[in-house]
């Protein structure tokens, strides 16, 4: 073999291998309908996590999430108990939050819909002319403005200097879609009587993030002016939470894997019911370019160990492709709704991102962020 061949043969084989690899992968995909069978492997905690976040992650691994392994029939039967327990736990978190941030909390009814208002301890005249509407999480079956809602609304109100109104929208299984969207629209109409649309923001986490997207689609249907900006946190525009991350994160969390032929039933089904078309843009706005094209600037927040990551990434990509303004922030190693635990440095980072986003789009001058 000549010196030239000795030098070039390894490169030639590498080139041939690279050319053959797509063929082999395509053949495997054809044989398995594109389903990749993953071997077991060890996944360490992200090296980028703060010590506090590492401790929370280890605690989560040790105790798990009992709801993740509960089928919907059991969930429906146990729902009163689960609601009571989660409400008590969340409200136990809220009072220390209120004290740390020094906010004022009141309740009211806006056009028949119960709301909880969070007022920051200090606000400029411009801040008092702005409003943020918060939609709580809880899979559309649990939680309330007073519990899950306050875990998000309190720090956001304090760090933006803007009053936040959290909506106690109707949930399943007592009520069905589009009850929650209707309630948000009712509150939004009342807000429009008091504030200019360019001074209103809308946001929510988990089911509240899904509902934020659904509400924007509902506003478009009702021909209401869009708010200045919106935040879809821990959620994307597909109400089924589909995509790679749903499978990967289920495996990471030792939760039941979705069936490859169809989505695993989720708690939200108790709200949507069996007859909802999940490609209806009022349910999953990501499937309608015409609806997405009307959306205001959007902020997305998620983590690499959050089941919604793929959904969020896809929704963000659709908005960007349509020329809409959309910001995506992803924290490595963090899970679903991580920013609700304000004790974590990562959560404080996310809250600062949220505050800056709404300051920018509600036309407020930059201001020092209030911290507990």
N, C-alpha and C positions, 0 to 999 in steps of 0.2 A: 504493500500500500504506500503510495507516495505521501510525502509530508503534507501536501495540500489536502489529500483525502483524509489523512489522520486528523487534520485540524477541522475539516468541514463536516465529516460524517456525524459527530455528535449533534452538531447544529441541525444537520439535515434530518436526523431521526427526531429531534425535538420538534422540528417544523411539521413533519409527517404526523407525529402524535397529536400536535395541536389541531391539525386539519381533521384527523380522524375522531377526535374527542366529541365534537358536536354530533357526528354521525352516531357514535355509540350512545351518547346521551339521548338523541332523538329516538333511537331504537328502543332504549329502556323506557322512555316516556310512552312510546306507542304500546309497548307490552304491558305497561302498568297504568294506562290512562293518565299519565302525568303525575301519579302519586309517588312521592319519594318516601321510602321506608327508612326511617332514621334509626341508627343504632343508639344504644344507651351511651351517654358520655357524662363526664363530670363538669358542672358549670360553677365556677367560683363566683363569689361576689365581685362586683365591679371594683377595680382598684381606685376608681374616681369617687366612690361614695365617701361621705363624711363619716367619722366615727359614730355619730348619732344615727345616721341612716343605716349603717352596718348593723347596729344593735337592733333597730326596728326590724330589719330584714331577717336577722337570726331569730328574733322572737316570733315573727310570722311563720317561719319554717317550723319552729318547734310546736306551735299551736294550730296552724292551718286555719282554713276558713270553712266552717261547717256548712254554710249556705252554698258553697261551691259544689258540694257533693249531694245536695238535696234536690230530688226531682220535683217537678212543678206540682204534682198531686199532693206530695207531702208539704211543700211550701204553702199551698193554698190552705191546707188543713191547719198548719202551725202558724199561719200569718198573724193572727191576733197576738200570740205570745211573742213572736219575733218583733212585731212592731213595738210592743210595750218595752221589750228589753233594749232594742236599739234606740228608742226614743229616750229612755232613762239614761242610757250610757252617753248619748250625744248631749243631752241637756246638762249632764255632769261636767262636760267639757266646756260648755258655753259660758257658764258663770265666771270661771277663771279667765276666759278670753275677754269677756266684757270688762272685768276689772283691770286686766293688763293694758288694754287699749283705751280704756276710759271713754267708751262710747255710750250714747243714750239709746235705749231700745224701747219702742212703743208699738202697740198693735192698732190696727184700723181695718176698715172694710172699704174697698174701692169698688163701687158699682156691684156690690154683692159678693165680691171675692175677698176673703180674709188675707191680709198682708201684715208683715212685720217690718217696721222701719228701723234702720240703724243710722244714727246721726253722729258724725265725728265730733270730738270735743272742741275742735276749732275749725272754722271754715271762713274763707274770704268771701266777699260779695259775689265774685265770679263762681266760686265753688257752690255757693248756695243756689245758684241758678242752674245747676246741673243735677242730673239724677241717673243713678244706675239701678237697673232691675235685675235681681238675682233669682235664678231658678234652681231649687235644691235637687240633689240627687236622691237615689233610693230605688232605682229600677222601676219607677212609676208605681210602686206598690207600698213603699214605706218612706219614712222621713217626713219632715215638715219644715216650714219656714223657721220655726222656733228651735229646731235641732240642727239637722244637717245644713239648713240654710244659713244659720248664724255662724257655723264653723267657717264658712267662706265669706259671708257678708261683713262680719265684724272686722277682720284684718283689711279687707278691701276698702271699706268705708274709712278706716283710720289712715290707711296709706295713700288714699286718693284725696281725702278731705271732702268727699262727696257723699251725700245721703244715699243709702242703698235700701231699696224696698224689695223684700223677699216675698215671693208669691206662694200662697198655700193653694196650689192648683189641685183639681180633682184627680184621683188616682184609681187604678184598678185594684181588685176586680170589681169594686162597687160601681165604677164608671169606666167607660170605654173611650178609646180614641174617637174623635178629636177633643175630648173634654178638656184636657190640659191646655191644648193650643187655644181653645176658645177662652179659657180663663186668663191666659197670658194676654191675649188680644184685648180682653175687657180691661185689664189693668193698664195696658199700654194706651188704650183710648183715653183713660182718665189721666194718665201721665201727659198726654199730648195737650190736654186742657190747661196744664200747669207749666209745662216746659216746652221749649222749641225742640223739634226732632233732632236738630244738630247738637243739642245739649243732652241727649239721652243715650245711654249705653245699655246693652243687654248682655248677660253672661250666665253661665251655669256649668256645673261639673257633673260628669257621668250622665245619668238620665236627664239632669238639668242641661248638660251640654247638647245632648240629642234634641231636647225640647227647644233649646235656643235656635237650632237650625230649622226645626219644624215651625217654630213661631215666625221666623223670618219669611218662610215660604207662605205661611198663613197671612202675614201682613201683606205680602205681594198679592195674594188672592183677593184680599179685602181692599186692595188699593190704598193701604195706609202708607204714609211716608216712612221710609226706613230710618231707624235710629242712626246715630253718627258712627257707631262701631259696635262690634259684638265679640264675645269670647266664647268659643266652644272648647271647654276644658275637659280633658279625659274622654273625649267623644268626637266622632266624625259624622259625616252626613248620611251614612248607611245605618239605619236603625237596628240592623241585625248584627252589627259589630263583626262583619266578616273580614277575611284576609288571613295571611300567613300568621300574624302575631297571635290570633285567637287560638291557633293550634299550639304554637310554640310556648306561649305563656301558660296555657293549660298544663302542658307537660312540666314546665318549670315549677308550677305551683301544686303539682300532684293532684290536679283536678280532672274530672271526666273530660275526655277529648271529644270535640265535636265530630259527628259522623261525617265521613268524607263525601257522602251522597246528599247530605242536607244538614242544616244547622241544628245543633243541639237545642232543645227547647230552653228558653231563658226566662228569667223572672218577668221580663217585660211583656211576655206573651199574656200574662194575666191582665194586662192593660189593653194590648192591641187586639186580642182575640184571634179566632181562626180565620176570619174572613177579610182581614186587612191585606191589601196589596202592598208589599214592601218595596215595590218600584214606583208607587205613587209619590210624587215629589213632596206632598204634604206630610208623608211619613219619612221618606228618605230623599231629601232634596238633592243629594249628590247625583242622582240619575236624571236630572233635568238641567241642561245647560241654560235654558231660558230662565229658569228660576234662579240658578246660581249667579247668572249675569246681573241680577238685581240686588245681590247681597252687598251690604256695606263692608268696610274693612274688617277682616276677621283675625283673631288671635287664637292659635291652637297651642295647647300645652299638654305634653304627655311624657312617658318614659319608655325605655327600651324593654322593660318587663311589664308593660301594660298591655292588656289584651286588645285595646283599641288602636294600638300604634299603626297597624296597616290601614285601618279605616281612616284614621286621621291623615296619614301621609297621602292616601288616594284623594281624599276630599281637598286637601291643600293643593295637590297637583292640578286638580280640575279647576279650581279657582284661579290659580296662576295662569293656566293655559287660556282661560277666558279673559285674561287681562285684569282680573280683580286683585285688589291689594289683600294679601294674606301673609301673616307671619307664623312660622312654625318653630317652636322651641321644644327640644327633646333632651331629657336628662338621662344620662347613662345609668343603668341599673335600678332606676326608680320605677315603682309600680303604679297601679291605678289610683288616681285621686290623691297622690302623695302630698300635694300642696295644702291639703286640709289639715295636716299636722304641722302647725306653724312653728313647732320647736326645732324642726330640722333646718340646717343651713340651706339645703336645696329648696325647701319650701319658701324660705325668705327670699331667695333669688327669684323664684317664680312669682311671688307676690310683688316684688319690685318691677318685674317685667310687666305684670298686669297693670300696676299703677302708672307706669310710664306710657303704656299703650293707651289707656283711657285719658290720661292728661293730654296726650298728643291729639287724639281724635275728637275729644270734647272741647278742644281749643282752650285749654288751660295752660298757664305758664308753668314751667317746671317748678316744683316745690320740694322741699326736703320731705322724704317719706317718713311718716310716723312709725316708730317701732315700739314694741312693748318694753 
